[in-house]
Amino acid sequence: MRITEFIDQADSFSKTGTPFLFLIDFEMRQPRLWLAHQVDRDELLYSINGFTNAKDNTQPKPVSFSLYPFDKEDYQARFNTVLQHLNYGNTFLTNLTVKSKIEINIPLRELFFSVQAPYQCWLHNQFVFSPECFVKIINGKIFSFPMKGTIDAEIPEAASVILSDEKERAEHVTIVDLLRNDLSCVATQVTVKRFRYLERIKTNRNAILQVSSEIVGDLLPMYKDRIGSLLVKLLPAGSVSGAPKEKTMQVIRAAEQESRKYYTGIFGYFDGENLDSCVNIRFMEQQGDAIFYRSGGGVTARSNWQNEYQEVIQKIYVPVV
């Protein structure tokens, strides 16, 4: 399906109040759409804040994996590519991502039942779970919850450390401002309701703290029944691309040298009136016999490549039940 076809079909469904699920890749080349009542569990498993097609007696299994981190020298080379563009002024924040090989003790489909996250999606040889909402529409209001900033919760005074870090604050401010401007394209009275609040996530490796903000606005009436147009208007998600978007996308392609596909795309559900969706920020994919875990983080002119590399590795986890 082309993105123009997706827009037309999603807009048509939203005009008639027809519920549907959707999955859009980062490059917007392979969007998928399913009518909610026609989803084949052998093709797609989903859970969106408790709305799921996977309610059965499947028992969670203990999860363990071995990690083979992305090569440090290769990461530094990609980081330097981004830094060069930052110094030229082509971008002032770029989300740089890589993929690391892992060995996991259960198939990805079984992993769906063994972790706990607000958003989960299994599609063939890919598994997404995400703590980050992209946008929600509830009773005519649109919400976004950009997530930027991660730290090991076991570090002494971890909350104070990350909240007082000037580089982290500047990066978060940039993304909040970008998302505020994005929402202003489809809403009025856009405001930052909560700024830099912390959420604790328990993982199979450790506990981490993640920093988020909440932005809300009044949805323009024209988008109430044009959900496909609205989603594409807001893509790519600012927290996983950067600013300014158009030029930063060119920087990402130059540095990463491969397409992200469904990683850092979005997944969600329209119930006929309201919308809930996530950014695909925790992502595993099987390629042949190998499984890769994609992860990344924001790079600014103040960034240190060793610190950014450690953050990339820290984000390789699964949220335990």
C-alpha positions as CSV (number, residue, x, y, z in Angstrom):
1,M,0.0,0.0,0.0
2,R,1.3,3.4,-0.9
3,I,1.1,6.3,1.6
4,T,-1.5,8.1,-0.6
5,E,-3.7,4.9,-0.6
6,F,-3.3,4.7,3.2
7,I,-4.4,8.3,3.6
8,D,-7.4,7.8,1.4
9,Q,-8.5,4.6,3.1
10,A,-7.9,5.8,6.7
11,D,-9.7,9.1,5.9
12,S,-12.6,7.1,4.5
13,F,-12.9,4.8,7.5
14,S,-12.7,7.7,9.9
15,K,-15.5,9.6,8.0
16,T,-17.8,6.5,8.5
17,G,-16.6,5.9,12.1
18,T,-15.1,2.5,11.2
19,P,-12.5,1.2,13.7
20,F,-9.1,0.3,12.3
21,L,-5.5,-0.5,13.3
22,F,-2.5,0.9,11.5
23,L,1.3,0.5,11.3
24,I,3.4,3.1,9.4
25,D,7.1,2.8,8.7
26,F,9.6,5.6,9.3
27,E,10.1,6.2,5.6
28,M,6.3,6.0,4.9
29,R,6.8,3.5,2.1
30,Q,5.0,0.4,3.6
31,P,2.0,1.6,5.6
32,R,-0.4,-1.2,6.8
33,L,-4.0,-0.9,7.8
34,W,-6.4,-3.5,9.2
35,L,-10.1,-3.4,10.0
36,A,-10.3,-4.2,13.7
37,H,-12.7,-7.1,13.4
38,Q,-10.7,-8.8,10.6
39,V,-7.2,-9.1,12.2
40,D,-5.7,-12.5,11.8
41,R,-3.8,-13.5,15.0
42,D,-1.4,-15.5,13.0
43,E,-0.4,-12.3,11.2
44,L,-0.7,-9.6,13.9
45,L,-0.9,-9.5,17.7
46,Y,-1.5,-6.2,19.3
47,S,-2.0,-4.6,22.7
48,I,-2.8,-0.9,23.0
49,N,-3.2,0.2,26.6
50,G,-5.3,-3.0,27.3
51,F,-7.1,-3.2,24.0
52,T,-5.9,-6.4,22.5
53,N,-6.5,-9.5,20.4
54,A,-4.3,-11.6,22.6
55,K,-6.4,-12.4,25.6
56,D,-5.9,-16.1,26.2
57,N,-4.4,-18.5,28.7
58,T,-0.8,-18.2,27.2
59,Q,1.5,-18.1,30.2
60,P,4.4,-15.6,30.3
61,K,7.9,-17.2,30.1
62,P,11.1,-16.0,31.8
63,V,13.0,-13.9,29.3
64,S,16.8,-13.7,29.0
65,F,19.1,-12.7,26.2
66,S,22.7,-12.2,25.3
67,L,23.8,-8.9,23.8
68,Y,26.4,-8.3,21.1
69,P,26.6,-4.5,21.0
70,F,27.0,-2.5,17.9
71,D,30.6,-1.9,17.1
72,K,32.0,1.2,18.9
73,E,34.2,2.4,16.1
74,D,31.4,2.1,13.6
75,Y,29.1,4.1,16.0
76,Q,31.8,6.8,16.4
77,A,32.0,7.1,12.6
78,R,28.3,7.6,12.3
79,F,28.3,10.0,15.3
80,N,31.0,12.0,13.6
81,T,28.9,12.3,10.4
82,V,26.1,13.7,12.4
83,L,28.4,16.0,14.3
84,Q,29.8,17.4,11.1
85,H,26.3,18.3,10.0
86,L,25.6,19.8,13.4
87,N,28.7,22.0,13.1
88,Y,27.6,23.1,9.6
89,G,24.2,24.1,11.0
90,N,22.3,21.7,8.9
91,T,20.6,20.2,12.0
92,F,20.6,21.1,15.7
93,L,19.3,17.7,16.9
94,T,19.5,14.4,15.1
95,N,18.3,11.0,16.4
96,L,21.0,8.5,15.5
97,T,20.1,4.8,15.6
98,V,21.9,1.5,15.1
99,K,21.1,-2.2,15.5
100,S,22.8,-4.7,17.8
101,K,22.6,-8.5,17.5
102,I,21.0,-10.4,20.4
103,E,20.3,-14.0,21.2
104,I,17.0,-14.5,23.0
105,N,15.6,-17.6,24.7
106,I,12.1,-17.5,23.2
107,P,10.6,-16.7,19.8
108,L,9.4,-13.1,19.2
109,R,5.8,-14.2,19.1
110,E,6.1,-15.8,22.6
111,L,7.9,-12.7,23.7
112,F,4.7,-10.7,23.1
113,F,3.0,-12.6,26.0
114,S,6.1,-12.4,28.3
115,V,6.6,-8.6,28.5
116,Q,4.5,-5.7,29.8
117,A,4.3,-2.4,28.0
118,P,1.5,0.1,27.1
119,Y,1.9,-0.6,23.4
120,Q,2.9,-4.0,21.9
121,C,2.8,-5.3,18.3
122,W,4.0,-8.6,16.8
123,L,4.0,-8.8,13.0
124,H,5.6,-11.9,11.5
125,N,9.3,-11.6,12.3
126,Q,9.1,-8.2,14.1
127,F,8.2,-7.3,17.6
128,V,7.6,-3.8,18.9
129,F,6.9,-2.6,22.4
130,S,6.9,1.0,23.3
131,P,6.5,3.2,26.4
132,E,6.1,6.3,24.2
133,C,2.8,7.6,23.0
134,F,2.8,9.3,19.6
135,V,-0.6,11.0,19.7
136,K,-3.9,10.4,21.4
137,I,-7.3,12.0,20.5
138,I,-9.9,12.0,23.2
139,N,-13.2,13.9,23.0
140,G,-11.9,16.4,20.6
141,K,-8.5,17.1,22.3
142,I,-5.2,15.9,20.9
143,F,-2.3,14.9,23.2
144,S,1.4,14.1,22.5
145,F,3.9,12.8,25.0
146,P,7.5,13.2,23.7
147,M,10.0,11.1,25.5
148,K,13.6,12.3,25.6
149,G,16.2,11.3,28.2
150,T,17.1,8.0,29.7
151,I,19.2,7.1,32.8
152,D,20.0,4.0,34.9
153,A,17.7,4.3,37.9
154,E,20.3,2.7,40.1
155,I,22.8,5.6,39.7
156,P,22.9,7.7,42.9
157,E,20.4,10.5,42.7
158,A,19.5,9.5,39.2
159,A,16.5,11.8,38.9
160,S,18.5,14.9,39.9
161,V,21.3,13.9,37.6
162,I,19.2,13.7,34.5
163,L,17.0,16.6,35.2
164,S,19.9,18.9,35.9
165,D,22.0,17.8,32.9
166,E,22.1,20.9,30.5
167,K,22.6,18.8,27.4
168,E,19.6,16.6,28.3
169,R,17.5,19.6,29.1
170,A,18.3,21.4,25.8
171,E,17.6,18.2,23.8
172,H,14.2,17.8,25.6
173,V,13.3,21.5,25.1
174,T,14.0,21.2,21.4
175,I,11.8,18.1,21.0
176,V,8.9,19.7,23.0
177,D,9.1,22.8,20.9
178,L,9.1,20.7,17.7
179,L,6.1,18.7,18.8
180,R,4.3,21.8,20.0
181,N,4.7,23.3,16.5
182,D,3.6,20.0,14.9
183,L,0.4,19.8,16.9
184,S,-0.3,23.5,16.0
185,C,-0.7,22.3,12.4
186,V,-3.8,20.2,13.4
187,A,-5.0,21.9,16.6
188,T,-5.5,25.2,18.4
189,Q,-4.7,26.3,22.0
190,V,-1.6,24.1,22.1
191,T,0.0,24.1,25.5
192,V,2.6,22.1,27.4
193,K,0.6,20.7,30.3
194,R,3.5,18.8,32.0
195,F,7.2,19.4,31.4
196,R,10.0,16.9,32.0
197,Y,8.3,14.4,34.3
198,L,9.9,11.0,35.1
199,E,8.7,7.5,34.6
200,R,10.3,4.4,36.0
201,I,10.5,1.2,33.9
202,K,11.5,-2.2,35.2
203,T,13.5,-4.2,32.7
204,N,15.2,-7.6,32.5
205,R,18.5,-5.8,33.0
206,N,17.8,-3.0,35.5
207,A,15.4,-0.2,36.2
208,I,15.6,3.0,34.1
209,L,14.1,6.5,34.4
210,Q,12.7,8.1,31.2
211,V,11.9,11.8,30.9
212,S,8.7,12.9,29.1
213,S,6.4,15.9,28.7
214,E,2.7,16.3,27.9
215,I,1.4,18.6,25.2
216,V,-2.3,19.1,24.5
217,G,-4.4,21.1,22.1
218,D,-8.0,21.4,20.7
219,L,-8.2,19.3,17.5
220,L,-9.3,21.3,14.4
221,P,-12.7,20.0,13.3
222,M,-11.4,19.3,9.8
223,Y,-9.2,16.5,11.1
224,K,-11.9,14.7,13.2
225,D,-12.8,12.6,10.2
226,R,-9.4,12.7,8.4
227,I,-7.3,10.5,10.6
228,G,-5.0,9.3,7.8
229,S,-4.3,12.9,6.7
230,L,-3.6,13.9,10.4
231,L,-1.2,11.1,11.0
232,V,0.9,11.7,7.9
233,K,0.8,15.5,8.6
234,L,2.6,14.8,11.9
235,L,5.1,12.3,10.7
236,P,7.9,11.5,11.1
237,A,7.7,11.6,14.9
238,G,9.9,14.5,16.1
239,S,11.4,12.5,19.0
240,V,13.0,9.9,16.7
241,S,14.0,12.2,13.8
242,G,15.1,15.7,15.0
243,A,15.0,19.3,14.0
244,P,14.6,20.8,11.5
245,K,12.8,17.7,10.2
246,E,13.4,17.8,6.5
247,K,17.2,18.5,6.6
248,T,17.6,16.1,9.6
249,M,16.1,13.3,7.6
250,Q,18.8,13.7,5.1
251,V,21.4,13.6,7.8
252,I,19.9,10.4,9.2
253,R,20.1,8.7,5.8
254,A,23.7,9.8,5.4
255,A,24.7,8.6,8.8
256,E,22.7,5.4,9.2
257,Q,23.1,4.2,5.6
258,E,20.0,1.9,5.7
259,S,16.2,2.3,6.0
260,R,14.6,1.9,9.4
261,K,11.4,0.5,8.1
262,Y,8.9,0.0,10.9
263,Y,11.4,0.9,13.6
264,T,10.7,4.5,14.8
265,G,7.5,4.4,12.7
266,I,4.1,4.4,14.5
267,F,1.4,1.9,15.5
268,G,-2.1,2.5,16.8
269,Y,-5.8,2.2,16.8
270,F,-8.8,4.4,15.8
271,D,-12.0,3.2,17.6
272,G,-14.3,5.2,15.3
273,E,-14.1,8.4,17.4
274,N,-10.9,8.4,19.5
275,L,-7.3,7.6,18.6
276,D,-4.3,6.0,20.5
277,S,-0.9,5.5,19.0
278,C,2.7,5.0,19.8
279,V,6.2,5.6,18.5
280,N,8.0,2.3,17.7
281,I,11.0,3.0,19.8
282,R,11.8,-0.5,21.2
283,F,12.1,-2.9,18.3
284,M,13.4,-6.4,17.5
285,E,13.5,-8.0,14.1
286,Q,14.6,-11.4,12.9
287,Q,16.7,-11.7,9.8
288,G,17.3,-15.3,8.9
289,D,18.6,-17.0,12.1
290,A,19.7,-13.7,13.6
291,I,17.8,-11.3,15.8
292,F,18.6,-7.6,15.9
293,Y,17.6,-5.0,18.4
294,R,17.4,-1.4,17.2
295,S,18.1,1.5,19.5
296,G,19.2,5.1,19.4
297,G,19.3,8.6,20.9
298,G,19.4,12.3,20.2
299,V,22.7,13.9,19.2
300,T,23.5,17.6,19.6
301,A,26.6,19.7,19.3
302,R,27.1,19.2,23.1
303,S,27.0,15.4,22.8
304,N,29.9,13.1,23.7
305,W,30.0,10.0,21.5
306,Q,30.9,7.6,24.4
307,N,28.0,8.8,26.5
308,E,25.6,8.5,23.5
309,Y,26.9,5.0,22.8
310,Q,26.2,3.9,26.4
311,E,22.7,5.3,26.1
312,V,22.1,3.3,22.9
313,I,23.2,0.1,24.7
314,Q,21.2,0.9,27.8
315,K,18.0,1.1,25.8
316,I,18.4,-2.6,24.8
317,Y,16.0,-4.3,27.2
318,V,12.6,-5.9,27.6
319,P,10.1,-4.8,30.2
320,V,9.5,-7.7,32.5
321,V,6.0,-8.8,33.7
